[in-house]
Amino acid sequence: MRTRRTAVAFAGLGLALTLAACGQNAAAPSAPAPTGSAPATGAKVGVILPETDSSARWEGFDKPLLTKAMAAEGLQADIQNAQGDEQKFTTLADGMISSGVKVLVIASINSESGAAVAAKAKAQGIPVIDYDRLNLGGTSDYYVSFNNVKVGELQGEGMKQALAGKAGAGVVQIEGAPTDNNATLFAQGQDNILKPLFDAGTLTLVQRQAIEDWDNQIGGTTFEQILTANQGKVQGVVAANDGLAGAIITVLTKNGLNGQVPVTGQDATPDGLQAILRGDQYMTVDKPIDQEAGATAKLAAALAKGDKAAADAIATATEKDPKGNRDVKSVLLTPVLITKDNVKSVVDRGAVPAKDICVSATQAVCDQLGIK
């Protein structure tokens, strides 16, 4: 079983220190606090989240929102984080299965380990929900996520908007982990928008690179190598999430290019939203995780009761598992493109408090946009 690998060494200590400070996107946002507690008699549901290094969302958003949603459905939720370690992911799952959980919810590190865990649970008669990431070749009964091709399309649309009128502008695409099916879907969506522009010569693809484990430091180092090889001539960067975007912005800042080169992102994290307000990041994708957590909890409640008809009434979409050659019953929610003009909408719906994005460097812009 492959365990989490150590990030590659940096070419320069200065860049390493800068990326460690600015590129991790690890500061947990102030998500809504859970209220109330699940009754002791409620069915037990095990939830395993993947890591904390690449994005602040898992502990800052998903954990508290899942805790609250599960409690609202009368479920006892045991929510643990595998911290990017496949062996820990498996050990947590084994413990939850042994403890008698009625449903297992997994946001896996990769499809291989996720599918193996789902098979173990199925052998014990425990239904499994793939959360946020579909495990290719797996056996999970249901899948709850966003329309991830649409997420990529929004990133492509953002870059198209940002580079409008700049004929032949060079674009770098920094993608997520090749072992994460979501990263594949994001790239597919980006291609739907950008490939016709590349083919027509409207834009130019400089280089595309997937980043192992969504590692922000590797992403920053990789981008700097591409930027150097292209003699600093890059006009746009499609970054697959806000964490990678932060690392890329650090490199752009080092080279005096921040604010001049539009960068995309995803997850609408406080760091990403601050970067948009500063003008260093062009857009992000808001994925209402409260809706994702709520749908997962409702699905888990139905499955814990053995009510498959109720579960099927919730999961009315399907997602194709090409490796397993099957259609998985799914809940696919709608993402939203966020630029400077509508950052306020993320705050207004309660996803991120204004205090988390309206800091000294952005307060004037917040005042201008009415964010409070």
C-alpha positions as CSV (number, residue, x, y, z in Angstrom):
1,M,0.0,0.0,0.0
2,R,1.5,3.3,-1.0
3,T,1.7,5.9,1.8
4,R,2.0,9.6,1.4
5,R,5.2,10.7,-0.2
6,T,7.5,13.5,1.0
7,A,7.4,16.6,-1.2
8,V,10.4,17.1,-3.5
9,A,13.2,19.3,-2.3
10,F,13.2,22.9,-3.4
11,A,15.8,24.3,-5.7
12,G,16.3,27.3,-3.5
13,L,15.7,27.7,0.3
14,G,14.2,31.1,-0.2
15,L,11.4,29.7,-2.4
16,A,10.8,26.8,0.0
17,L,10.3,29.2,2.9
18,T,8.1,31.5,1.0
19,L,5.9,28.7,-0.3
20,A,5.7,27.1,3.1
21,A,4.3,30.4,4.4
22,C,2.1,31.5,1.5
23,G,1.4,28.6,-0.8
24,Q,-0.2,26.0,1.5
25,N,-3.7,27.5,1.8
26,A,-3.8,25.6,5.1
27,A,-5.4,28.2,7.4
28,A,-8.7,26.8,8.4
29,P,-11.6,29.1,7.6
30,S,-14.2,29.9,10.2
31,A,-16.9,27.6,9.1
32,P,-20.3,27.5,10.9
33,A,-19.9,25.8,14.2
34,P,-21.9,22.6,14.8
35,T,-25.0,23.0,17.0
36,G,-26.6,20.4,19.1
37,S,-25.5,16.8,19.5
38,A,-26.7,13.6,18.0
39,P,-28.7,11.4,20.3
40,A,-26.8,8.4,21.7
41,T,-29.4,6.0,20.2
42,G,-28.9,7.3,16.6
43,A,-27.3,5.1,14.0
44,K,-23.5,5.3,13.8
45,V,-22.0,6.6,10.6
46,G,-18.3,6.6,9.9
47,V,-16.8,9.4,7.8
48,I,-13.2,9.6,6.6
49,L,-11.8,12.8,5.1
50,P,-8.6,12.6,3.1
51,E,-6.1,15.2,4.3
52,T,-5.4,18.8,5.4
53,D,-2.3,19.8,3.5
54,S,-3.6,20.7,0.0
55,S,-6.8,22.6,1.0
56,A,-8.3,24.2,4.0
57,R,-11.8,22.9,3.1
58,W,-11.7,19.4,4.7
59,E,-11.3,20.5,8.3
60,G,-12.5,24.1,7.9
61,F,-15.7,23.4,6.0
62,D,-16.5,19.7,5.5
63,K,-16.0,18.4,9.0
64,P,-18.1,21.0,10.9
65,L,-20.8,21.0,8.2
66,L,-21.0,17.2,8.1
67,T,-21.1,17.1,11.9
68,K,-24.0,19.5,12.0
69,A,-25.9,17.8,9.1
70,M,-25.5,14.3,10.6
71,A,-26.7,15.5,14.0
72,A,-29.7,17.1,12.3
73,E,-30.6,13.6,10.9
74,G,-30.3,12.0,14.3
75,L,-27.1,10.2,13.4
76,Q,-24.0,9.6,15.4
77,A,-21.1,10.6,13.2
78,D,-17.5,9.6,13.8
79,I,-15.6,11.9,11.5
80,Q,-11.8,11.3,11.1
81,N,-9.1,12.6,8.8
82,A,-6.5,10.3,7.2
83,Q,-4.0,13.2,6.9
84,G,-2.9,12.1,3.4
85,D,-1.7,8.7,4.7
86,E,-3.2,5.7,2.9
87,Q,-2.3,3.3,5.7
88,K,-4.1,5.5,8.2
89,F,-7.1,5.8,5.8
90,T,-7.3,2.0,5.8
91,T,-6.8,1.7,9.5
92,L,-9.5,4.2,10.3
93,A,-11.9,2.3,7.9
94,D,-11.1,-1.0,9.6
95,G,-11.9,0.5,13.0
96,M,-15.2,2.0,11.9
97,I,-16.3,-1.3,10.2
98,S,-15.4,-3.2,13.4
99,S,-17.2,-0.7,15.5
100,G,-20.5,-1.5,13.7
101,V,-21.1,1.6,11.7
102,K,-24.4,1.4,9.7
103,V,-23.0,3.5,6.8
104,L,-19.5,4.4,5.7
105,V,-18.8,7.8,4.0
106,I,-15.3,8.1,2.4
107,A,-13.5,11.0,0.7
108,S,-10.5,8.9,-0.4
109,I,-6.9,9.8,-1.0
110,N,-7.0,7.8,-4.3
111,S,-9.3,5.4,-6.0
112,E,-7.2,2.3,-5.3
113,S,-7.4,2.6,-1.5
114,G,-11.0,3.9,-1.6
115,A,-12.1,1.0,-3.7
116,A,-10.4,-1.5,-1.3
117,V,-12.1,0.0,1.7
118,A,-15.5,0.0,0.0
119,A,-15.1,-3.7,-0.8
120,K,-14.3,-4.5,2.9
121,A,-17.4,-2.6,4.0
122,K,-19.6,-4.2,1.4
123,A,-18.4,-7.7,2.5
124,Q,-19.8,-6.7,6.0
125,G,-23.1,-5.5,4.5
126,I,-22.3,-1.8,5.1
127,P,-23.4,0.6,2.4
128,V,-20.7,3.1,1.3
129,I,-21.1,6.7,0.0
130,D,-18.2,8.1,-2.0
131,Y,-18.0,11.7,-0.7
132,D,-16.8,14.4,-3.1
133,R,-14.5,11.9,-5.0
134,L,-15.7,8.9,-7.0
135,N,-13.5,5.8,-6.5
136,L,-13.0,4.4,-9.9
137,G,-13.4,0.6,-10.2
138,G,-15.0,0.6,-6.7
139,T,-18.3,-0.8,-5.4
140,S,-19.7,2.2,-3.4
141,D,-23.4,2.3,-3.6
142,Y,-23.8,6.1,-3.9
143,Y,-21.8,9.2,-4.7
144,V,-22.3,12.8,-3.5
145,S,-20.3,15.6,-5.1
146,F,-20.6,18.5,-7.5
147,N,-20.8,18.5,-11.2
148,N,-17.0,18.4,-11.5
149,V,-16.8,18.7,-15.3
150,K,-18.8,21.9,-14.8
151,V,-16.2,23.0,-12.2
152,G,-13.5,22.7,-14.8
153,E,-15.6,24.5,-17.4
154,L,-16.0,27.4,-15.0
155,Q,-12.2,27.5,-14.6
156,G,-11.9,27.5,-18.4
157,E,-14.5,30.3,-18.7
158,G,-12.7,32.3,-16.1
159,M,-9.4,32.1,-18.0
160,K,-11.2,32.9,-21.3
161,Q,-12.7,36.0,-19.8
162,A,-9.5,37.1,-18.2
163,L,-7.5,36.8,-21.5
164,A,-10.2,38.2,-23.8
165,G,-8.6,40.3,-26.5
166,K,-5.0,38.9,-25.8
167,A,-4.5,36.9,-29.0
168,G,-2.1,34.0,-28.6
169,A,-1.7,34.5,-24.9
170,G,0.3,31.6,-23.3
171,V,-1.5,29.5,-20.7
172,V,-0.1,27.0,-18.2
173,Q,-2.4,24.4,-16.7
174,I,-1.5,23.1,-13.3
175,E,-3.8,20.1,-12.5
176,G,-4.6,18.1,-9.5
177,A,-3.4,14.6,-8.6
178,P,-3.6,12.1,-11.4
179,T,-4.9,9.5,-9.0
180,D,-8.0,11.7,-8.1
181,N,-10.9,11.2,-10.5
182,N,-12.1,14.7,-9.7
183,A,-8.8,16.2,-11.1
184,T,-9.5,14.2,-14.3
185,L,-13.0,15.7,-14.5
186,F,-11.8,19.2,-13.8
187,A,-9.3,18.9,-16.7
188,Q,-12.0,17.5,-19.0
189,G,-14.2,20.6,-18.2
190,Q,-11.2,22.9,-18.8
191,D,-10.7,21.3,-22.2
192,N,-14.3,21.8,-23.2
193,I,-13.7,25.5,-23.0
194,L,-10.0,26.0,-23.7
195,K,-9.0,23.3,-26.3
196,P,-11.0,25.0,-29.1
197,L,-9.2,28.2,-28.3
198,F,-5.8,26.5,-28.3
199,D,-6.7,24.7,-31.6
200,A,-7.7,28.0,-33.2
201,G,-4.6,29.9,-32.0
202,T,-6.7,32.3,-29.9
203,L,-4.7,31.1,-26.9
204,T,-1.6,29.1,-26.7
205,L,-1.0,26.1,-24.4
206,V,2.5,26.5,-22.9
207,Q,2.4,23.3,-20.7
208,R,0.1,21.2,-18.7
209,Q,1.2,19.3,-15.6
210,A,-0.6,17.2,-13.1
211,I,0.6,17.5,-9.5
212,E,1.0,14.4,-7.3
213,D,-1.1,14.4,-4.2
214,W,-2.3,17.9,-4.9
215,D,0.9,19.0,-3.2
216,N,1.1,22.8,-3.2
217,Q,4.8,23.0,-2.8
218,I,5.4,20.7,-5.7
219,G,2.9,22.7,-7.7
220,G,4.8,25.9,-6.9
221,T,8.1,24.4,-7.8
222,T,6.7,22.9,-11.0
223,F,5.2,26.2,-12.1
224,E,8.5,28.1,-11.4
225,Q,10.4,25.6,-13.6
226,I,7.9,26.1,-16.4
227,L,8.0,29.9,-16.0
228,T,11.8,29.9,-16.1
229,A,11.9,27.5,-19.1
230,N,9.5,29.8,-21.0
231,Q,11.6,32.9,-20.1
232,G,8.9,34.4,-17.9
233,K,6.4,34.6,-20.8
234,V,3.2,33.2,-19.3
235,Q,0.0,35.2,-19.6
236,G,-2.4,33.0,-17.6
237,V,-2.4,30.0,-15.3
238,V,-5.2,27.5,-14.8
239,A,-4.7,26.2,-11.2
240,A,-7.0,23.4,-10.2
241,N,-7.7,24.7,-6.7
242,D,-7.0,27.6,-4.4
243,G,-4.0,25.9,-2.7
244,L,-2.2,25.4,-6.0
245,A,-3.2,29.0,-7.0
246,G,-1.6,30.3,-3.8
247,A,1.7,28.6,-4.5
248,I,1.7,29.9,-8.1
249,I,0.9,33.4,-6.9
250,T,3.9,33.2,-4.6
251,V,6.1,32.4,-7.6
252,L,4.5,35.2,-9.7
253,T,5.1,37.6,-6.8
254,K,8.8,36.6,-6.6
255,N,9.1,37.4,-10.3
256,G,7.1,40.7,-10.2
257,L,4.2,39.2,-12.2
258,N,1.4,38.9,-9.6
259,G,-1.7,40.8,-10.6
260,Q,-0.5,40.8,-14.2
261,V,-1.0,37.1,-14.8
262,P,-4.6,35.8,-14.1
263,V,-4.8,32.7,-12.0
264,T,-7.8,30.4,-11.5
265,G,-8.7,28.4,-8.4
266,Q,-11.4,26.4,-6.7
267,D,-13.1,26.0,-3.3
268,A,-13.6,29.7,-2.4
269,T,-11.3,29.4,0.6
270,P,-10.5,32.5,2.6
271,D,-6.9,32.6,1.1
272,G,-8.3,32.3,-2.4
273,L,-11.0,35.0,-1.8
274,Q,-8.4,37.3,-0.3
275,A,-6.1,36.8,-3.4
276,I,-9.1,37.7,-5.6
277,L,-9.7,40.9,-3.6
278,R,-6.0,41.8,-3.8
279,G,-6.1,41.3,-7.6
280,D,-3.6,38.4,-7.5
281,Q,-6.2,35.6,-8.4
282,Y,-8.8,36.1,-11.1
283,M,-11.4,33.6,-10.0
284,T,-12.3,30.6,-7.9
285,V,-15.2,28.1,-7.9
286,D,-17.7,28.2,-5.0
287,K,-19.0,24.8,-4.1
288,P,-21.7,25.0,-1.4
289,I,-20.3,22.4,0.9
290,D,-23.3,22.8,3.3
291,Q,-25.5,21.3,0.4
292,E,-23.0,18.5,-0.1
293,A,-22.9,17.7,3.6
294,G,-26.7,17.9,3.9
295,A,-27.3,15.6,1.0
296,T,-24.8,13.1,2.3
297,A,-26.5,13.1,5.8
298,K,-29.9,12.6,4.3
299,L,-28.6,9.7,2.1
300,A,-26.8,8.2,5.1
301,A,-30.0,8.4,7.2
302,A,-32.0,6.6,4.6
303,L,-29.4,3.9,4.1
304,A,-29.0,3.4,7.9
305,K,-32.7,2.5,8.0
306,G,-32.3,0.2,5.0
307,D,-34.6,2.4,3.0
308,K,-33.1,2.0,-0.5
309,A,-36.1,3.6,-2.2
310,A,-35.7,6.8,-0.1
311,A,-31.9,6.8,-0.9
312,D,-32.7,6.5,-4.6
313,A,-35.1,9.4,-4.4
314,I,-32.2,11.5,-3.1
315,A,-29.6,10.3,-5.6
316,T,-31.4,11.0,-8.8
317,A,-28.3,11.7,-11.0
318,T,-25.7,9.2,-12.2
319,E,-21.9,9.4,-12.6
320,K,-20.1,7.1,-15.0
321,D,-17.3,4.9,-13.5
322,P,-15.3,4.1,-16.7
323,K,-12.9,1.8,-14.9
324,G,-15.7,-0.3,-13.3
325,N,-18.0,0.1,-16.4
326,R,-20.9,1.1,-14.2
327,D,-23.2,4.0,-13.5
328,V,-23.2,5.1,-9.9
329,K,-26.3,6.7,-8.3
330,S,-25.3,10.2,-7.5
331,V,-26.1,13.6,-6.1
332,L,-24.4,16.2,-8.3
333,L,-24.6,19.8,-7.0
334,T,-24.1,23.0,-9.0
335,P,-20.8,25.0,-8.6
336,V,-20.6,28.8,-9.0
337,L,-17.9,31.0,-10.7
338,I,-16.6,33.6,-8.3
339,T,-14.7,36.7,-9.4
340,K,-14.1,40.0,-7.5
341,D,-17.6,41.2,-8.5
342,N,-19.4,38.5,-6.6
343,V,-17.1,37.5,-3.8
344,K,-19.8,39.1,-1.6
345,S,-22.2,36.2,-2.5
346,V,-20.0,33.7,-0.7
347,V,-20.1,35.8,2.5
348,D,-23.8,36.6,2.2
349,R,-24.7,32.9,2.1
350,G,-22.7,32.3,5.3
351,A,-20.0,30.2,3.8
352,V,-17.1,32.4,4.9
353,P,-17.3,35.2,7.5
354,A,-16.3,38.7,6.3
355,K,-13.6,38.8,9.0
356,D,-11.8,35.9,7.3
357,I,-11.3,37.8,4.0
358,C,-11.5,41.5,5.0
359,V,-8.0,42.0,6.4
360,S,-5.7,45.0,6.2
361,A,-4.6,44.3,2.6
362,T,-8.2,43.9,1.4
363,Q,-10.4,46.0,3.7
364,A,-10.6,48.9,1.3
365,V,-11.9,46.6,-1.4
366,C,-14.3,45.0,1.0
367,D,-15.7,48.4,1.8
368,Q,-16.0,49.2,-1.9
369,L,-17.9,46.0,-2.5
370,G,-20.1,46.2,0.6
371,I,-18.6,43.1,2.1
372,K,-19.2,43.2,5.9
